[in-house]
Amino acid sequence: MNNEDKMNRKIVIANLSMPDGKQYEIPLVSKTFSSGRQGFYAQIPSLVYNNEVYGGQIQVWKKGDSKN
């Protein structure tokens, strides 16, 4: 990633609401996906809820035609 790409990065916050009402804020950074679509992404290496460890990812992208 070049310096211009780093400067153009944007962040959005996703809120996870768990069944017991506990909430987690997850920052998502801007990303161009392999399809060419623009969106936001987060990798969640570890999230502890009810003494259990979860992992995962969040992807959201702009709907419509991709660049490819």
Secondary structure, DSSP 8 states (H G I E B T S, - for coil): --HHHHHT--EEEEEEE-TTS-EEEEEEEEEE-TTS-EEEEEEEEEEEETTEEEEEEEEEE--S----
